[in-house]
Amino acid sequence: GVCRHPWLRRGIFFSHRDLEQVLDLYEQKKPFYLYTGRGPSSDSLHMGHLIPFMFTKWLQDTLNVPLVIQMTDDEKFLWKGDAEENTLERFYRLGKENAKDIIACGFDVNKTFIFSNLEYMGHMYPTVVRIERAVTYSQAKGIFGFTDSDNIGKHSFPAIQAAPSFPVAFPHIFGDDVSALCLIPCAIDQDPYFRMTRDVAPRLGWKKPALLHSKFFPALTGSKTKMSASDASTTIYVTDTPDMIKNKVNKYAFSGGRESMEDQKAQGANLEVDVAYQWMRFFCDDDAALARLADEYGPGPVRAGNKILTGEAKAILIATLQPLIARHQQARAAVTDDMVKTFMAVRTLSF
């Protein structure tokens, strides 16, 4: 009876592993839970960071199940840390700041546990050690491409990311029950971590986590460039003002429009590479409005010879992003340090 999320209808979440098992459990009213995470590398999240949390929020509301969110402050130090600016303390602090943006997405405090690896590891360590013992170095090296010059922390980190996939890592939530299945919505680039996790699960007597994969969210500058929190031209931050959003979209958003105005009016834009259209696929909930944009801006018979121009398509995206980000900023401003402490407290959840 629930309307499918636009990202499911549009194929943005496009593949899965064992999702049918989760749906069977839902019908049978048997326990399962959600797991997602965030690597805190910057003060402000960008729109690409919000994607998994927006979808996970919908899953939590729809399925009415508990959720665990791993803040991988340890990972960021292992990959990016140094003794000067990028200290362990900095990544720990960023995790707490990023948690405020995550809470602002609207998660249910009674069903959501956010945890810092640096804080929670003592509780989770028995699970991590069991996973570490079950994975050989050659397996980890083959999956993740580690080299002899990588620090040993990187080599063991996959076990830490795998651990929340199993309810045994959360005795305060699940007690002695190891039967709860885990569903992980993630970008497709995370699949190697969880292929390893699924491979190791039967050998430990645990259930394989189910996965829901999303396509990549394109950088503002086009799908051939990487979205980076440190490069303002590649994305929109959740802290950007309406004017900043407008200026960034107009200046940097890669256009699939034709080289001349006449050609664009005659042929329409290449929607596969046009960022204004691709971002609208993520942030426009109205299927009819999105279809109208595709018809009027892209190739095809609708408005043939008088297709809308790139500037008009960008204006539609700007008008969509500005209120969405303003709502997030309002919600973020209401999140207090005490609320963060509540979400991150080791406690039982309601389910």
URRASUL-V765036 format. One record per residue. RES is the residue in one small letter. OMEGA is omega in degrees with one decimal (NA if undefined). D_FIRST is the distance of its C-alpha to the first C-alpha in Angstrom with 1 decimal. Layout:
RES:OMEGA:D_FIRST, RES:OMEGA:D_FIRST
//
This chain:
g:-178.6:0.0, v:177.4:3.8, c:-179.1:6.6, r:178.6:9.2, h:178.6:12.3, p:-178.4:15.2, w:172.0:17.3, l:179.8:15.2, r:-174.3:15.1, r:176.4:18.8, g:176.8:19.9, i:163.2:21.3, f:-160.3:19.8, f:179.0:21.1, s:-177.4:21.9, h:169.2:21.3, r:174.0:23.1, d:177.8:21.4, l:-179.2:17.8, e:177.4:16.8, q:178.4:18.6, v:-179.1:16.6, l:175.6:13.3, d:179.0:15.2, l:179.3:16.4, y:179.3:13.0, e:-177.9:12.1, q:-178.4:15.7, k:176.9:15.6, k:-170.8:18.7, p:165.3:20.1, f:-177.3:19.8, y:-179.7:20.6, l:176.8:20.7, y:171.0:24.1, t:-176.4:25.4, g:-178.6:28.7, r:173.5:31.2, g:-171.0:34.9, p:-177.4:36.6, s:-178.8:39.2, s:179.8:39.3, d:-173.9:39.2, s:173.8:36.5, l:171.0:33.3, h:-172.6:32.7, m:177.3:29.6, g:177.8:29.4, h:-176.0:29.3, l:-173.5:26.4, i:-177.5:24.0, p:-178.3:23.2, f:176.3:22.8, m:-179.0:20.5, f:179.5:18.2, t:175.1:18.7, k:178.2:18.0, w:179.0:14.5, l:179.9:14.1, q:179.3:15.6, d:-175.0:13.5, t:-174.0:10.2, l:177.4:11.7, n:-176.5:14.2, v:177.4:17.2, p:-177.3:20.8, l:171.7:22.3, v:-178.0:25.9, i:-177.4:27.5, q:173.5:30.9, m:-172.1:33.5, t:177.8:36.0, d:177.4:39.1, d:179.9:41.2, e:-177.2:40.1, k:176.8:41.0, f:-179.8:44.4, l:-176.7:45.0, w:-171.6:44.3, k:-170.2:45.5, g:171.3:47.6, d:-175.0:51.3, a:-174.3:53.8, e:-176.7:54.0, e:-171.8:50.9, n:-177.7:48.0, t:176.2:48.7, l:-179.9:46.6, e:178.9:46.5, r:-177.9:45.2, f:174.7:42.2, y:178.8:41.5, r:179.1:41.7, l:176.9:39.4, g:179.1:36.8, k:178.5:36.9, e:179.2:36.8, n:178.0:33.9, a:178.8:32.0, k:176.5:32.1, d:179.3:30.3, i:178.5:27.6, i:-179.6:27.2, a:176.6:27.1, c:172.7:23.8, g:-178.9:22.3, f:-179.5:21.8, d:-176.5:21.6, v:-179.5:25.2, n:-177.6:24.4, k:-172.9:22.3, t:175.5:24.4, f:174.9:27.8, i:-178.2:29.7, f:171.7:33.0, s:176.4:36.1, n:-179.0:37.5, l:179.9:41.0, e:-167.5:40.1, y:-170.6:37.8, m:179.6:39.7, g:178.5:41.6, h:-170.8:38.5, m:-169.5:37.1, y:177.9:40.4, p:177.5:40.6, t:179.6:37.4, v:-177.4:38.9, v:179.0:42.2, r:178.8:40.6, i:180.0:38.8, e:-177.7:42.0, r:-175.0:44.1, a:-179.0:41.7, v:179.0:41.9, t:178.5:45.2, y:-178.9:46.7, s:175.6:46.8, q:-178.4:43.1, a:-179.6:42.4, k:-179.8:44.9, g:-177.7:43.6, i:-168.7:40.0, f:175.5:40.8, g:178.3:44.2, f:177.0:46.1, t:-177.9:49.8, d:-179.7:52.8, s:177.0:53.1, d:178.1:49.7, n:-173.9:49.9, i:177.3:49.0, g:178.1:46.1, k:-175.7:44.2, h:-177.3:44.8, s:-174.3:43.1, f:-179.9:40.3, p:177.7:37.8, a:179.6:37.8, i:176.9:37.0, q:-179.7:33.9, a:-169.8:32.9, a:-178.5:33.4, p:176.9:30.2, s:-175.0:28.2, f:-175.8:29.4, p:179.5:28.7, v:178.4:32.4, a:-176.0:33.0, f:-178.2:31.4, p:179.4:33.1, h:178.5:32.6, i:-171.3:28.8, f:-178.8:28.5, g:179.8:32.0, d:-176.1:33.3, d:178.9:29.9, v:-173.7:29.9, s:-176.2:26.9, a:178.6:24.1, l:179.7:22.8, c:174.2:22.9, l:-175.6:20.6, i:170.3:22.6, p:-175.4:21.4, c:173.1:24.7, a:-173.1:26.7, i:-178.3:28.1, d:177.4:31.6, q:-174.5:30.6, d:179.3:30.0, p:177.2:33.6, y:-171.1:33.4, f:168.0:30.4, r:175.5:31.9, m:-179.2:34.8, t:-179.9:32.6, r:-179.9:30.8, d:-174.4:34.2, v:-172.5:35.7, a:-177.2:33.0, p:-179.3:34.0, r:178.5:37.7, l:-179.8:36.9, g:-178.7:34.8, w:-179.8:31.6, k:175.2:28.2, k:174.4:27.7, p:173.8:25.3, a:-176.5:22.4, l:170.0:22.5, l:-173.2:20.5, h:173.6:23.1, s:171.1:23.3, k:178.0:25.9, f:171.8:28.7, f:-172.2:28.6, p:172.7:31.8, a:178.5:34.7, l:-176.9:35.7, t:174.5:38.8, g:-173.4:37.0, s:-179.4:35.5, k:176.5:39.0, t:-176.8:39.6, k:175.1:38.2, m:-176.3:36.4, s:178.2:38.6, a:-177.7:38.4, s:179.9:42.2, d:-172.9:42.4, a:-176.9:41.2, s:-174.5:41.3, t:-173.5:38.6, t:171.7:35.7, i:177.0:34.6, y:178.1:34.8, v:176.7:32.6, t:-176.4:36.0, d:176.8:37.0, t:176.9:38.0, p:179.4:36.8, d:178.2:40.2, m:178.0:40.0, i:-179.6:36.6, k:-177.1:38.1, n:-179.6:41.2, k:-179.4:39.6, v:-178.2:37.2, n:-174.4:40.1, k:-168.2:42.6, y:-173.5:40.8, a:-176.8:37.6, f:-176.0:38.5, s:171.2:38.5, g:179.5:37.8, g:-177.5:39.7, r:-172.5:42.9, e:178.7:46.3, s:177.8:47.4, m:-178.3:45.9, e:179.7:47.0, d:179.2:45.3, q:179.2:42.0, k:-176.9:42.0, a:-168.9:42.9, q:-174.0:40.7, g:-174.5:37.9, a:170.3:36.9, n:-173.5:36.0, l:-178.8:32.4, e:-177.3:32.3, v:-176.5:34.8, d:-173.6:34.3, v:179.0:33.1, a:179.2:32.1, y:-177.7:29.6, q:177.0:28.5, w:176.1:27.9, m:175.8:25.9, r:178.3:23.5, f:-165.9:22.9, f:174.4:23.1, c:-178.7:22.0, d:-173.2:18.4, d:-178.5:19.0, d:-177.7:18.7, a:179.2:21.0, a:178.8:23.6, l:178.9:23.7, a:178.6:24.2, r:177.8:26.9, l:179.5:28.6, a:-178.5:28.7, d:-172.6:30.1, e:-175.9:32.7, y:-177.9:33.8, g:179.6:33.5, p:179.4:35.3, g:-172.6:34.6, p:-176.8:35.7, v:-177.9:34.0, r:178.9:36.8, a:-177.8:39.1, g:179.7:42.3, n:-179.6:40.9, k:178.5:38.2, i:-174.7:37.3, l:-178.1:39.3, t:-179.9:38.4, g:178.7:39.3, e:178.4:36.7, a:178.1:33.9, k:178.8:35.0, a:178.0:35.0, i:178.0:31.4, l:-179.9:30.6, i:-179.0:32.8, a:176.7:31.1, t:-175.5:27.7, l:-172.8:29.2, q:179.2:31.4, p:179.6:28.9, l:-179.4:26.6, i:176.9:29.6, a:178.0:31.0, r:179.7:27.8, h:-179.4:28.2, q:178.4:31.9, q:179.0:31.3, a:-179.4:28.9, r:-179.3:31.4, a:-177.9:34.3, a:-178.6:32.8, v:-178.4:32.6, t:175.4:35.7, d:178.9:37.6, d:176.7:36.7, m:177.5:33.0, v:179.1:33.6, k:179.9:35.6, t:179.5:32.8, f:-175.0:30.2, m:178.8:32.9, a:175.2:34.3, v:-170.4:34.2, r:175.0:32.3, t:176.3:29.6, l:-179.8:25.9, s:174.1:23.3, f:NA:20.6
//
